[in-house]
Amino acid sequence: MTGQIIFDPLIEWPLLWLAIAVAALFLGFSIWRGLSGWWLRSLAAIVLATALANPSLQQEDRTPLTDIVVLVVDETASQTQISDRSEQVDQALETLRTRIEARPNTELRVVTLRDGEGDAGSELMTTLAQSLSEEPMARIAGMLLLTDGQLHDIERAPALPAPLHVLLTGRDGDWDRRLIVKNAPAFAILGEPVTLTVRIEDQGDVPRETEQVQLQVSVDGDPPLTFNAPVGQDIDLPVSLPHGGMNVIQFIVPEAPGEITDRNNAAVVQINGVRDRLRVLLVSGEPHAGERTWRNLLKSDSSVDLVHFTILRPPEKHDGIPVEELSLIAFPTRELFIDKINEFDLIIFDRYKRRGILPGFYLESIANYVRNGGAVLVAAGPDFAGVDSLYRSDLGLVLPGAPTARVIEQPFLPQITDLGQRHPVTEGLANGYLDETVDEADPEWGRWFRLIEVTARGSDVVMGGMERPLLLLDRVDEGRVALMASDHAWLWSRGFEGGGPQLELLRRLAHWLMKEPDLEEEALWAEPNGQSMQIIRRSLGENVGTVTVIGPDGEEIALEMEEVSPGRFEATYDAPEIGLYRLSEGDQGAVIALGPTAPREFVETIASGDKLEPLVDQTNGGILRLQDGVPAIRSVREGRPAAGRGWIGLTPRQAYVTADVTVTSLVPAWLFLLLAALFATGAWLREGRR
């Protein structure tokens, strides 16, 4: 219970001051007239003014409130996965809890900071600001941070109402080596070297200077190549991507004896390999209605360099025109088919037959081109079934189908075979062209009217018509070949009977022949989605085995795959941590990086209070190391130094809440009235006697 004297006027203060002013005028007039009772009149006026001011005694019933100490415990990855920092935090937390709870009138609020989503790092100030917002500022006696001092949101520091103390984990002799990728493009052109810049740095109390260390470079999880690399210098590494699509390049520096962690000794770079230009050679036979189908398709792609070779005048034609008067020029066949054939990514024969234009050794050169990794597509017409067929040359040794010499000219509906529903060239082609309710085996597209009967030679038949092969695909040594046993694809381009997905079909076919990774029949890859990954396995088989996932810590996990569509199997894996993961199933393998291999938590690993020092100095707090012991706790007045050797201070706030207030007049009203009457009567008697 506390009390104080207050004034609780019976009238408004302006009226009270007006009354005092009027009384002062009358008293001045009395003095001017020389009235002997002026001083008694003054006393009467003072008594009346005091009565109107109503002096009272205010008594408050106060309930004291406890002081609050906020303790933020940093349990991010750099605290829990480096050295013995986790044990240091646990011991310090137990000791501080005991000491603070032993203090009278003091409460402890413990807040834990853990790793958030993504790579935000240690959001220490955000956590502290949120904790302070939930408590009355007038009750905060101090704030303690159990941390390594490496935070990533110093700009979000709140207003601090009490001393801030930082208790650092770690040891004086800690040191670490880290690998930094300073420059890495997201895309690179196949066949052209791209320069990556990496740097190896030592930080902390390095025991000895090291000039060179081993640097290991691995592409797509293959066995690494080892180089000697300098420490503390930028290293430019020229790298040529081995294949199109995503290339995962991993850099590793072996762990050195004594360093506190190896989590930042590796870095992963993901570069998408793209082709600069696709060079296609299109060889057309005699003109026909669909001659421009392939040309229009290839010219519509700006990344394709097309060389179109059309035979307009066969050598056996004798029309009597002198050669020097012909407007046509001699085509450089030797240069194309012998000297520079390997510069082409794809060769297409559109209704071509042997007419003496290309000698036999040219066609043999094309067959060797396929075996060495090239790609050939034959769009067959009636000529493919005749004696001048390409099949009856050296090129026929690599073609996927043999003609029976029969040409069927009647309407038929192209259909996707059972194998074609699983093959990436024709997978989902009907559904993609129309809608999800369309049956792949009975698509609603236009008919064709000519089919060259062929017999498959161990190849993949992905489309058919009249129960005969229509589109055949095959691999020959390092290369690929395809045979379209009809020359009526142009009917779809013209929209006959509604047309069909000719653009998508021919685009996929050309890109499969050119070995685009997205169209591989047997493939395993993963698509990241935050902290999880969608694992996808494509196969022509009806079943696949379990996928083995190897995490950054070497732990192996086997996942069962579920078939979500013909030839496509998927599984979802929630990764426990970010880093590099290796996937394998049968002879298929893949690597995927979830977030950076060295997160922000492991960029700066040496415990230091430098970043927090300005905030600590503002509040007269202190930065102490836990390796020197848990500091004692003292009470200090506001504004005084709150830290010293082996101790930290808390500022008692003496906060309270008022439970009840009682106001009592100091003098009864009748006493004021009696005094005023006595003084007024005395003045009247004194002046009347005179």
BABA-693842 format. One record per residue (C-alpha): residue in one letter; x, y, z. Coordinates in steps of 0.2 Angstrom, whole numbers, plus 5000, padded with zeros to 4 digits. Layout:
aXYZ/...
END
This chain:
m500050005000/t500750174995/g500050344997/q500250524990/i499450694992/i498450754977/f497250894973/d495450844968/p494651014964/l492751034967/i492651144952/e493551144936/w495351214937/p495051374926/l493551424937/l494551394952/w495951514946/l494651634941/a493951634958/i495751664966/a496051804954/v494451894959/a494851864977/a496651944974/l495852094966/f494752124982/l496252094993/g497252224983/f495752344985/s495752325004/i497552355005/w497452514994/r496052575005/g497052545021/l495852425029/s496652345044/g495852175042/w496552145025/w497652005031/l496251915039/r495251935023/s496751855014/l496751705026/a494951685023/a495151685004/i496651555006/v495551445016/l494151455003/a495351424989/t496051274997/a494351205001/l493951214983/a495551134978/n495050984989/p496750914995/s496650734997/l497650575001/q497750444987/q498250274992/e498650134979/d498649954982/r500049894971/t500549714966/p502349694961/l502749614944/t504249494941/d505649544930/i505849454913/v507449384906/v507449324888/l508649194883/v508849144864/v509648974861/d510448964844/e510148784838/t510448804820/a511548684810/s513148784814/q512848754832/t512248574832/q513448504819/i515148584823/s516348524836/d515648514854/r514548674853/s512948574856/e513648514873/q514248684877/v512448754874/d511648624884/q512748644899/a512648834899/l510748834897/e510548714912/t511748834923/l510848994917/r509148924920/t509648874938/r510449044942/i509049154935/e507649054943/a508549064960/r508449254959/p506949334968/n505549414957/t506349354941/e505649244926/l506549164912/r505949154894/v506849024884/v506649044865/t507448914853/l508048964836/r508148814823/d508448804805/g507048874794/e506548824777/g507748854762/d509448934766/a508949084777/g510349054789/s510349114807/e508949234810/l509449274827/m508749454828/t507149404820/t506849274834/l507349404847/a506149534840/q504749414840/s505049364858/l505149544864/s503549584855/e502649464866/e503249534883/p502949704891/m504549814888/a504449884906/r504749714913/i506249664902/a507849654914/g509049574901/m509249474885/l510449334883/l511049254867/l511849074867/t512549074850/d514149074839/g513849254834/q513649214815/l511949284811/h511149334794/d509849464799/i510749594809/e509749734800/r508149674809/a508849704826/p507449774837/a507449914850/l508349844866/p507549894882/a508849814894/p510649744893/l511049624879/h512349484883/v513149364870/l513749204877/l514849134863/t515148944859/g516748874851/r518548874856/d519949004854/g520948884843/d519548844830/w519948854812/d519148794796/r519448774777/r518048814765/l517848804746/i516948944737/v516248944719/k516349134714/n515849114696/a514748984688/p513549014673/a511848934672/f511948884654/a513448834643/i513548774625/l514048604622/g515848584614/e516448754621/p517348764637/v516648874651/t517648954664/l517248924683/t518049024696/v518348934713/r519348984729/i519948894744/e520048994760/d520648964778/q519849054792/g520149064811/d521649014820/v522548914806/p523948804814/r525048824799/e525048904782/t524648794768/e525148844750/q524248704740/v522948574743/q522048444733/l520548484723/q519348354717/v518148384702/s516748264698/v515448274685/d513748184687/g514448084701/d515848004691/p517447964699/p518348124703/l519848204695/t521148274707/f522148434705/n523348534716/a522548704719/p523348854729/v522548914745/g521949094746/q521949124727/d520549124713/i520648974702/d519948984684/l519448804679/p518948774660/v517648644659/s516748564644/l515048494647/p514948304642/h513148304637/g511548414635/g510348444649/m510848464667/n512648434671/v513048424690/i514848474694/q515548444711/f517048514719/i517848434735/v519248484746/p519748344757/e519548374776/a521148444784/p521648374802/g520948494815/e519748594805/i518048604814/t516948544800/d517048484782/r515248534777/n515948684768/n517348584759/a516248544744/a515248644732/v514048594718/v513748684702/q512248644690/i512448694672/n511248664658/g512148604643/v511348674627/r511848654608/d512348804600/r511648764583/l510848604576/r511548564559/v510348454549/l510548394531/l508948354522/v509048254506/s507448254496/g507048144481/e505848184467/p504548324472/h502948264480/a501448334489/g502348324506/e504048374501/r504048534512/t503448454528/w505148414535/r505848584528/n504448684537/l504748594553/l506548624553/k506548804547/s505248844561/d506648814574/s507848964574/s509248854582/v509348734567/d510548764552/l509748674538/v510548614522/h509248554509/f509848444495/t508448414482/i508648314466/l507848404452/r508748334437/p509348154438/p510948114428/e510047994416/k508948134410/h509448184392/d508548344386/g509948404375/i510348564385/p512248604386/v512848594404/e513648764403/e511848834400/l511048754415/s510548874429/l510848734442/i512448724450/a513448564455/f513048514473/p514548484484/t514148304487/r515848244492/e516148394504/l514448354512/f514448164513/i516348134515/d517348274521/k516048364533/i514748234536/n515248224555/e514748404557/f512948364555/d511848314569/l510548234558/i510348174540/i508548154533/f508148064517/d506348104511/r505747984498/y507547964491/k508047824480/r509647774472/r509847864456/g511747874454/i511848044462/l512647974478/p513847834474/g513947684485/f515447744495/y514447894500/l513047794507/e514347684515/s515047844523/i513347884530/a513147714538/n514847734546/y514247904552/v512847824561/r513947694569/n515047834575/g513647924584/g512648004570/a510848004566/v509847964551/l507947974547/v507147894532/a505447954527/a504947814515/g503947824499/p503547694486/d505347704480/f505847624497/a505047464491/g505847454474/v507447394467/d508247574469/s507847574488/l509047644500/y508847484509/r509847394495/s511347494498/d512647494512/l511547614521/g510247474523/l511447384535/v510947504548/l509147534544/p507847474557/g506647384544/a506747294528/p505447324514/t504447174508/a504247264491/r502347284494/v501547454494/i499847464502/e498747604496/q497147614506/p496547714521/f497147674538/l497247764555/p499047784562/q499047714580/i500247704594/t500847534599/d500947464616/l502847494616/g502447664609/q501447714624/r503047694634/h504247764622/p504647954625/v504447994606/t502647944606/e502147934625/g500548034628/l500448094610/a498648064608/n498148134625/g499348284622/y498548324605/l496748304610/d496248284629/e496548164643/t494948064639/v495648004622/d496247824621/e498047804615/a497547654605/d496147734596/p496547924594/e495448034584/w496548104571/g496548104552/r496947944541/w498347914530/f498247824513/r499947744509/l500947624519/i502547544514/e502647364521/v504247334531/t504847204543/a505647254559/r507447204561/g507547204580/s506947384582/d505647474592/v504047484583/v503147634591/m501747674578/g500847554567/g499447554554/m498447404548/e499347294561/r500947334552/p502447444557/l502347624553/l503747704564/l505247604568/l506747664580/d508347584583/r510147614590/v511647564580/d513247564589/e513447744595/g512147814583/r510247814580/v509147774565/a507247794562/l506147734548/m504447814544/a503547684532/s502447814524/d502547974515/h500848044520/a501248134536/w500948294526/l499048254527/w499048304545/s499948464541/r498548504529/g497248474542/f496448324533/e495048244544/g495548354558/g497448334556/g498548264569/p500048294580/q501248294566/l502348444573/e502548364590/l502848194583/l504148254571/r504948364583/r505148224596/l505748114583/a507148234577/h507648274595/w507748084600/l508848054585/m509948194591/k510048114608/e509148254618/p509248194636/d507348234639/l506948094626/e507947954632/e507047784634/e507947734650/a508247884661/l508247924680/w508148104686/a507448204701/e506648374701/p506848474717/n505448554726/g506048644742/q506648514754/s505948364744/m506248294727/q505148204714/i506148054708/i505648004690/r506147844681/r505747814663/s505847634656/l505247534642/g505047384654/e503447354663/n504347354680/v505847444688/g506747404704/t506947514720/v507847674719/t509347694731/v509547874737/i511247914745/g511248074756/p512648194760/d513048104775/g513247934766/e511647864772/e510747744760/i508847744758/a507847624746/l506247694738/e504847594729/m504347674713/e502547684708/e501947684689/v500947844686/s500847814667/p501447694655/g503347684656/r503447824669/f503747784688/e503847904702/a504247924720/t504348074732/y505748084745/d505748214759/a507648254761/p508148274779/e509448404775/i510148504760/g511648444750/l512048324736/y511048164734/r511548024722/l510147914715/s510347744707/e509247604700/g509947464689/d511147544677/q510447714678/g511147844690/a510848034693/v511348164705/i510348314712/a510848454723/l509548514736/g510048694740/p511848734741/t513048604747/a513848724759/p512348824766/r512449004774/e512648924791/f514348854785/v515049004776/e515749074792/t516048944805/i517149024817/a516249094833/s516449284834/g515449424842/d516049554830/k514349564821/l513449584838/e514649704846/p513749864841/l512149814848/v512949754864/d513849914867/q512250014865/t511549924880/n513149914891/g513049724889/g514549604887/i515149464875/l515949314884/r516549144879/l515748994887/q517448904886/d517949024901/g516448964911/v514649014913/p514649194920/a513849244936/i512349354937/r512249524946/s510949664948/v511549834940/r510650004939/e510050064923/g511350154913/r512850074922/p514049944914/a513149774915/a514649654911/g516349624918/r517549484919/g516549324923/w514949414927/i513449494918/g512149604924/l510249624924/t509349784927/p507849764940/r506349844933/q505249854949/a503649854938/y501949834946/v500149834943/t498849944953/a497549834961/d496549974970/v496550164972/t495750254987/v495550444988/t495150535005/s495050715009/l496350785021/v495250915029/p493350895031/a492351025023/w491551095039/l493251135046/f493651245030/l491951325032/l492251365050/l494051435047/a493451545033/a492051615044/l493151645059/f494451745048/a493051845039/t492151885056/g493851935064/a494152055049/w492452125051/l492652155070/r494452225069/e493852355056/g492252395065/r493152425081/r494252555072/
END
